[in-house]
Structure formats: C-alpha cells, structure tokens
Amino acid sequence: MITRAHSASPARFRRGRLAAVAVLAATALALTGCSSTAGTSTNDAESAGGAFPVSLKNTFGTTVIQSAPKRVSTISWTNQDAAIALGDIPVSMSKATYGDDNGDGVLPWTAAALKKADAKTPQLNDETDGIPYEKIADSTPDVILGAYSGLTKQEYSTLSKIAPTVSYPKAAWGTPWRVTTLTDGEALGKKAQAQKLIADTEKTISTEIAKYPQIKGKTVMYIWVDPKDLSTITYYTPSDARVKFLGDLGLKNAPSIEKLAAGSSQFFGTISSEKADTLDADIAVLYVDDAGSYDLIKKDPLLSQIPAVKRGSVVVLDDTTEIMASSAPSVLSIPWVLPTYVPQLAKAADKVG
C-alpha cells in the first residue's frame, strides 16, 4: 500500500507489501469453505434502493458488484465509518494502530457508532506490515471497500481475487470524505442514503463554522516538522484529504503551498527550513509528537521565521486521536472533531492582522 502519514513523518506507518501473494490463489479457491461471524447489513434489493449490478470506475479499472453485498470488509481508514453510518456493519475492518484512545483497535467515533447500532466489534485486521490478505479472505466478504486508501495495482488485483474491491477514484490517499461516502455507498447500493448522510454532515459543519466567522477566507497550510531534524518542513498538498477538509471549514490554501504543489500528484512534499519565511499562510496547522516539539520550532532561527509562527497563528495538534480525526475525516469523525478543531482554528485566525 502506498505510504500514508497521519502523524510524524510520511514514512511512519509504512506498509510493507507482502511478497508471497501467490498464497491468494489457494485462498480464493477456498473462500466458499470459509466461515466467520457475519456482520449486520440492512442491504437487500429493496432496502438498498439501488439497482445491481453496480459498476464503479477507479484508478485501476472498473469494479463490478453483481448483487447487494451482505458481507462487507473494509481496508485502510474511514471506509468502515461510511459503511457503519449506512447501516452495514463490516465483517472485518482495519485495526486502528494510531489515534486509538483506549487500545481496543477501534477509533472512538467508530466505537460509538457500533455501540449505537448495538453491533459487536468486527474482526480487526492489522495493516501495519501490509494488507493481511488471508485474514480478509477468512472473513468471506462479498465486497471490499477502499475508496479511501493507497492501494497499489498489485494489491488491488490481489484483493479482487477475494471479492470485488472498491479503490480510490483518482489519487492515493486523496479521496475527500464526500467522495468516499458516496463511492462506498454506491457499492452498497445506497447512493441516496449516502447523499443524505453527506448533506447532514455538511449541515453539521455549517452550523459549527457559523459560530466562528473570523475563519472564513483565511489562508492555511498543514505541516509537520521532525523534532530530530529541523532542516526540513513537510507540507501537505491540496490533493490531501486533511487539506481538503480545511477547505470545508472555510479556509483557503496558502499561495506558497499551491505553488510548491503545482504539478504534483503526491499528497505531501518537503521544503528546506531555509525557505521557512516563504510559507505565507495566515494559519499553520502543525502536528507534533509532543507539546515540546513546538517549543523547538519557536526557538529555531529558521523555523521561527515562518510567518504564522512569528505571529502565533498556529494550531498545534499533539493529541493522536484529534490528529487522526482531522487528517482522515469521515462522516463519523467530523462531528466528533469539529467542537475542538474549529475553535482552535478560530483562535489562530484572531491573531491574523
């Protein structure tokens, strides 16, 4: 899976690709003999409200889902939230290895939704060292949702041997929460329900940001600096989901970031700290490993020249759960994070002249 950063460097949580994918040939043949605890689904030809087969285009081709899924598996982040919010409890989903507030492998907003649905925790698959194909196959899914992911062509092909696999439509790790919700929803035959869910979430966002009009129109950048190496600044590009979410909150991309990211299909880039003073965002969203990291930045002769740092218009994120919620937004994480995230942005906006 293409590397995705949610904390620290873009190398953190690197997913090694499994070399022995040939095992899937045998696994795929054995699927009908596998058994596991079934997830809960409201899907049938009538309640799904969608006609099958469904065809969904993605980066690697077209995924065809012949009938309404009964057993849903999800990979990566946020896809499980879309499925659960739409009434389809996965038979298996990715284990949360970052941002997990209590060590149970499930993010708090996902856990709350499962509890509300009176559903048991699905089988959790640890993707830290790569996609656990055999574990996914053991859950006998009839669809695998990955509209928000960083799948490689090989990974997509291998998963597709298990069940029809939904991949990202354009850029790895760049699928906005609306598109994730709608794409996964269409795969489940629930396009109309997904559209309503999106509209409800947009209303929630509008209600929250209306409380803080000073945010609207301010420019912003989302960055990270390795406290062990202050010579480089990592910035997230406009194609990244966390940056797009800031746009939902009324902010605009900083011109310097637009320029740096021009022509790039990557979700992040780097710039020398010697050019820190060129990063012209009104507001900087900075995530750090601990609160002390920001003190290092403020004291550094180069990084302290970042305009937002000089004026103090920085949102410092050091809580891993909040970082996960804001960097991989979903229809479940957005209502959870808005009450804390938006006031911090407003406080930073107040410091912009």
N, C-alpha and C positions, 0 to 999 in steps of 0.2 A: 504494500500500500504506500502511496506517495506520502512522504513525511508531513505530519501536521503538527504545528506548535500551538499549544494553549497556554503554556507557562514558559518560563525560561527560554532557552534558545530554540530556533527552529529545528534543532537536532533532538530536542527532548521528545520522548515517546516515539522514537524511531521504530518503525515496524519492519522488522526483517522479513523478507519474502521467504516462504517455505520452499526449499529446494525439491523436496520429494512430492511434487504434485501428482505423480503417476498413481499414487495411492487412491486418488479420487476415482479412477476408472472402476476399481473394485467397489469403492464406497457407493458410487452412483448406482451400480448394479444391485447393490444390497438394500437400497432405500426402502423398497416395499416391505422388506422384512424387519425394518427397524421399528421401534416403538418408543414413545416418550409421553410425558404428561402433556395433554393438549392444552393449548391456550384457549381463551374465550374470544369468540368472534360473533358479531351481530350480522355478519355477511351472509346473504343468500340472494338469489336472483331478484327478489322483490325488495328487500330492505336495503340492498346495496344501491339501488337507484341508478345503476349503470349497466350498460349493455356489454356483454362479453362475446367474443374475445376483445381484449384491450391491447392496443399497440402503443408503446412509448419509445420515442427516439431518444438515444443518448450518445455519448461520445464514441462508443464502440459499435453502434449499430442500432437495432430495434429489438426491444423486449416485447414478446407476445405472451399475454396471460390469457389462457383459454377459458377459464371459468372463475367465478368468485372465490378468492382464497379463503381457506378455512384455518390454515396453519401458517402463521406469519413469523418469519425470522427477520431480525434487523441487524445491520452492522454499523460500525462507526458510531457517531453521536447524532442526536436529535431525531433520527428516523423512528426510534422507539416512541418518542414523545408524540409524533404525528399519528402513529398507529393507535396508541393508547387513547389519545384525545378523540379519535374517531371511533372508538369502541372496539378495537381489535387488540386484544392482549397478546403480545408475541409469545410463541412457544420458546423462543430463545432471543437474546439480545446481547449487545456488547456490555461487558463489565466496566463500570466506572473505575478507572485507576487514577484519576485526577479530579479534584473537586468534590470527592466523596466525603461528606461531613461526618459520617459515623462508621466508616469502614465496612458497610454492608454491600458495597459494589453497585449501589443504586444512588443516583443523584436525588437530592431532596424533593425537587418538584416532580420527578418521575415517581418516586415513592409515594408522594401524596396522592397522585392520580391513580396509582394502583390501589391504594387504600380506599379511595373514594369509590372505585369500581368493585370493591370487595374481591380483588383478584390477588392471587399468590404471585410472588416474585418469579418471573420466568427463569429458565436456565440462563446462567450468565457465562458468556464466553470472553475470556481474556485475550485481547488482541495486541498486547504489548509486544510480543515477539512475532507477530504476523497473524493472518486470519486463520483461526482454528477450523479448517475445513471439515475435519471428521466430526467435531463436536456439533457443528452446524448441521451436518448431514444426519447425525444421530437424533436431532430434534424433528426430523422428517417434515420440513416446511414445504409448502406448495408455492411460496413466493419469498424472495429475499429482498428487503428494502434497503437501498443505499443511495438515495437521491442526494444526500449529503455525505460525501465520502471522498477518498482519494484513491480509488481503485486503479490498479494498472490493468492493461488489456489482458494480461495473463491471469490476474486474479478474477477479473470479470468472467473470463472464459471458464475458469475452474469452478467458480460458484454457479455458473449457468448450467453445469452438469448436474448440480444438485437440485436446482429449481430455477424458474425464470427469475432473473436478477435485475433489479432496477438500479441503474447507475446515474451519475451526475450528468445533466444535460449539456453543460458547457465546460466549466473549469473545475479542476480538482480542488476540493475544499472551498469552493466559491459559490456554492448554491445558496441563495438567500432563503430565509425561513419561509417566505411565502411560496416559493417555487418548490421547496422540499415538501411542504404540507400538501400542495396541490398535486405534485407528481406522485408522492406516495399514496395520496388519496385516490387518484385516478387508478392506480394499480389495484387498489382495494375495491374499485367500483363505487367510490364515494366522492365523486367530484363535487357535487352540490353541497354535501356536508363539509367538505374541505373548504370550499369557498365561503361558507358561513363562518367557519372557525377562523379563517383569515380575517374576515370582516369584524368579528367580535374582538379579535386581538388588536386590530387597528384601532378600534374604538377605545380599548383599554389604554393603548399608547397615547392616543389623542387626549384622553381625559387627564393622564398624568402630566404630559408636557405642557398642557394648558396652564398648569399651576406655575410654570417657570418660563415666562415669555422671553427672558433675557438670553435663553439658549439659542433661539431661532436665528439662523443666519451666521452664527459664529463658525469660524473655520477650525478644523480639528485634525489631529493625527494620532494614531495608535502606535506606540513604540515600546521597545524593550531594550535594556542595556545589561550586559553581563557584568555583574559586580567584580568578577575576576579579570575582566578585560574591558576597560573603559575606552579603548581606542576605536570602537565601532558601535554604531547605533543600528538596531534592527527596526525597520518600519514596515507596517502592513499596508498593502496596496489597496486601491479602490475596488479590486475584484474580490477582496477577502470579506467573508460574511460578517466579521466583527466590525469592519469599517462600514459596510452597508447598513448595519444596524444603527450606527451613529447617525447615518443619513435619515433613518426613520424617525429619529429623535429631533430632527430639525437642523442638524449641523451640516456643514459643507466640508468637502475635502480641502485641505490646505493646498494652495497652488504649488508649493515646493514638492509635496508628495505626488501631486498629479504629474509634475514634470519628471520627477525621478522614476515614476512607474510607467511612463509613456512607452507603449510598445511591448510591455512585459506581460506575460501570461502567468507569472508567478504570484503567489499570494503574499510574499514578503520580499524585501530587499534590504541591503545594508548600505550605509554611508559612513565615511570616516568622521570621527569626532572632531576633526579639524574643520569640518564644514558645519558644525553644530549650529552656528549662528545663522545659517541659511534656512533653517527649518522654521518657516514663518507662520505656523499655526497659532491661532488665538488660544486654543486649548490643546494640551497634550494629555492623552490618556496613557499612563505609564504603568505597566505591571512589573512587579518586583518580587523577588524571593522572600524578602522580609522588609520591614519598615526602615531598617538601617541602610538599605541599598540606596534609597532616595537621598539620604544624607551624603553619601559618597558622591552622587551626581551633583548635588548643590555645591559641594566643595571642590569639585574637579575644575581646573582652569578652563577647559574646553567645553565640557558638557554644561557647565553653569551659564554658558553664553546662549543656550537655546532660549529664544525669546519667552516662551511660556514658563520656563524655569526661572528666568530672571524676574518675571512679574508675579510668579506664584500661581499661575492659572493652570495647575496640573492636577489631574485626578490620579491619585496613587492607589493602585489596586494591589493589595497584598494578601487578600483572602482568596484561596484557591477556588472555593465554590462560586464566589462572585465573578472571578475571572472566567470560569467555565461558562457561567450563565450569560455573560456579556460577549464572550468570544465565539460561542456556538449557540446563538439564540434559537429558540424554538417556541411553539405556541404554548408550551408549558413553562419554560424558563423565563420568558419575557415578563409575564405578570409577577413572577417571583422576584425578579431583579429590579424592576422599574422603581419601586419605592425607595431603594437605596442608591441606585446608579444615577438616576436623574437629578436628585438633589445635589449630588457631588458635582455633576456637570454644571449645574446652576451656580454653585458656589465658585467654581472656577471662572464661569462666564462673568460673574460680578467683578472680577479682577481685571477684566479686559477694558481698556480705555475706550 
